[in-house]
Amino acid sequence: MDTLYDPLRKKEVAATPEEYVRQAAIDWLHREMGIPLQMMRSEVAFSFNGLCWRADIVVYGKDASPVMLVECKAPSVALSPDTIRQGIRYNRVLKVRYLWFTNGKSSYFCEREEDGSDRYRFLSEIKKIEL
């Protein structure tokens, strides 16, 4: 079985198509956005409506509160309204300001309205995140 090294989990993980996208997103956040690896976590478990869920990547601020949620899909999976709803559902628990949805071929960046509602606006590009 082929594996990839996940610098956030500090271990080898199965080299699935989704994992390639996750690792590319981690690398981009680190190299292009300047987010230190120690400010990110992958496969973050949390509970919602009595069920256990996992967020692909969560970026944390200096105060250790979540700032961004990244939802990764395999390149063969289209980013659909269901994908966006999944991220919004996760965000009812995480309460981050930014959401990034990517399948490695296309991406959507969203910012949550400052009033704390479940309203989001799509951004033409990702903002530099203040940690």
N, C-alpha and C positions, 0 to 999 in steps of 0.2 A: 504494500500500500504506500502510495506517495504521501509525503507530509510536507507541511510548511511550518516554519517557526513563527509563533505568535509572540511578539515582544511584550505584549500586555499580560498574557497568561504565563509567559516565560516557559513555554513548552511547545513541543511539536504537536500539530493538529492535522487531521485528515485534510488532504488537498482537494477539497470539493470546489466546484465552480463558485459557490457563494463565498467560500473561504478566500479564494483569490481576490474577490471583490472587497471583502472585509480587510484583508491585508493591504491592498492598494489604497483603501480609504484611510487606514491608520498611517501609512507612509505619507500620503498627501497631507493629512492634518498635521503631521509632525514636521515634514520638510517645508511645505508651502505656507502653512498657517502658523508655524512656530510653536505648536502646542507640545509641551514636554510629554514624553511617553507616560511619565508618572501621573499625569493629569487625565489619563484616559483609562477606561476599563472595557474589556470585551466580554460578551456573553453575561451581562448583568442580570441576575435573577431578581424578580419581584413578584408580588401577588396583586391580582386585580380580580374583583368579583369572585373570590375564593379559588381562583386558578393561578397556577404558577406560569409566568411568562419570562422570556429572556430578550433583553434588548441587545442588539448586535454590538454597538459601541456607545458608550456614554462618556462625554467630556465633562470634567468637573472644574469648578472655579477654585480660586485660592482659598475660599471659605469651605471647601469640600462639598458645596451644593452642586447638583447637576445643572449644566448650562446648555448642552447640546445632546440630542439623540440622533444617532445615525442608524438607519435601517437599510441593510444590504440584502440584495436579491441576486440570484445567479443571472448571468448575462442573457440566458434564454427566457427569463421571467420578465414580462412587461411590467413597468411601473403603472399601476392602475389605481382607480379610486379606492379599491380595497386596501392597497398598500398604504395610501395616505390615511385611511380610516384606522388601520392598524397602528400607525405611529401616533395618531391623535388619541387613540384608546390608551396606549402605553403612557402618553404624556399626562393623562389624568392622574397618574401616580407620580411620575417623575417631575412634572411641572417645569420643564426646561423652556428656555426662550426660543431656541433654534432647533429645527428638524431638518435633517438631510436624508433624502431617499435616493439610493443609487443602485444600479445594476451593472455598473462599470461602463455602460455605453451611454446612458442618459442619467440625468440627476434632476431632482427638484429640491430647492431650498425654501424653507418656510420660516417665518418669524411669527411667534405668538403675539397677539395684541397685548399691549401693556396692562389692560384692565383685568388680566388673569382669566379671561373667558376662553372658550374653545374655538375662538376665531383666529384664523391665521391668514397671513398674506404671503403670496409667493414672491420670492426675490429673484431678480435676474442673475444674481451671483451671490456667492456666500460672503457674508461680512466677516471682517477680522474680528474675532471674538475676544472680548475683554474678560480675562480670567480673574 
